Amino acid sequence: MVYDGIALGLLVGLLRGGFRHGLRQFANLKIRGGLWFPLLLLLQFVVFELSDRSPAIAAASGSFFIAVYAAGLYILWLNRSNPGFLFIFAGVLLNFAVMAANGGKMPVSLDAASVLGPYYVDMLKSGTVVTKHFLMDRSTRLSFLGDIIPLSNPYPRTQVISIGDIVMNIGIFLYLQHLMVPGKKDDQDSKSAVVNTSERKGESA
């Protein structure tokens, strides 16, 4: 779901702020510890892949995902002064809470998962899903924070998301709008630059 928020934020940011300004601002993006985010994402993909091949890694994957989320929360907190980052932090924290309460895995509602098709539902029922998801049941803790919200047509991507995903993507969208759309300060700086240029030309004349 995080990719959806980024894609929507970029698209709206480019439309509102202009292609040139938006790309220039996005290229100047600076986040404290930001290089850790792609690394943490890469590590998750590695664990996904190895879990299919190694029962030992699959058994330890829950602890690994908790550690990854904790590291991500720390980096987000360092950037809390940036617009939207408190929303991102809150969304990730909600997902972290439900995963930590359930052994490092995200519970998925059977009813919501039905939009993903019978193959995925059968894997959930049989327990053969070895990534960070498992089928929600009566013993699931904080189930209301799990993946309980189905998305399908007319939404472009069929998926199941959590409340935390929604909160997180609101934050991503707000941050990208702040980053890519000129604000009052940008307008004032542009006007000042024009005035200074005109004054220098007048002095030269």
Secondary structure, DSSP 4 states (H G I P E B T S, - for coil): -HHHHHHHHHHHHHHHH-HHHHHHHHHT---TTTTHHHHHHHHHHHHHHHHTT-HHHHHHHHHHHHHHHHHHHHHHHHTTTSTTHHHHHHHHHHHHHHHHTTTT-EEE-HHHHGGG-HHHHHHHHHT---SSEEE--TT-TTGGGSB-EEE-TTSSS-EEE-HHHHHHHHHHHHHHHHHHS--HHHHHHHHHHHHHHHHHHHHH-
